[in-house]
Amino acid sequence: MFAREKLDYTAIALPDRIALDDDAQIEAVQAHLSFMQKRHTVRDFEPTPVAQEVIDAAITAAGSAPSGANHQPWHFVAISNADVKHQIRLAAEEEEEKFYSGGGNDEWIKALEPIGTNASKPHLDIAPWLIVVFAQRWGEFDDGTRYKNYYVPESVGIATGFLISALHHAGLSCLTHTPNPMRFLNGLLDRPASEKPVMILAVGQAASDATVPSVAKLKKPLAQIRTVFD
């Protein structure tokens, strides 16, 4: 928690420095690319437990992400309790039923057809962990006074990317799930009004018979996602 009297600037020497030559840089980034290309979003999980220590380390990695004014406007709720997971599933499926029965526009639903999704979300019960990502719209000083957080969506997005990468490095799979609306998560997980739920990550080992939609392997080529001014 931030304290008013600690809002000053003090420079310290860069604590960690990684210096690689050109060849080593290329080798390192190519190795990382190859590993990250093995990451797949799955909906089929083994119920095999995953140690909380793994989840804690991944969330700690997420918490190391850069953020606007270093306010770190995020909170992660990790759930392995079967009853709580089931409550989340029931509430999420209620919202999904509304979406698929007409709440979502035709274009959106059509866009989801190649992904093969529907209102049923059994993975929310089966995955050993659910991690709910919350964005903190404002914070509080130690005296209870509010302060504004900056670049909240950008900051939380970066942190969530760190989290997904960390889970992948632990050999785990995850599914990003965003029922709309998601305010039910505040009540179920006792989170304050200052926090907005952003997504649910179902986390665990991919099932031995897990599948992915073929369209998921169609990624835009570099030429379509990169522009260079040299």
Beta strands, then each sheet from edge to edge (+ up, - down):
strand 1: 74-79
strand 2: 129-136
strand 3: 138-140
strand 4: 146-148
strand 5: 173-177
strand 6: 195-204
sheet 1: 1+ 2- 6+ 5-
sheet 2: 3+ 4-
end
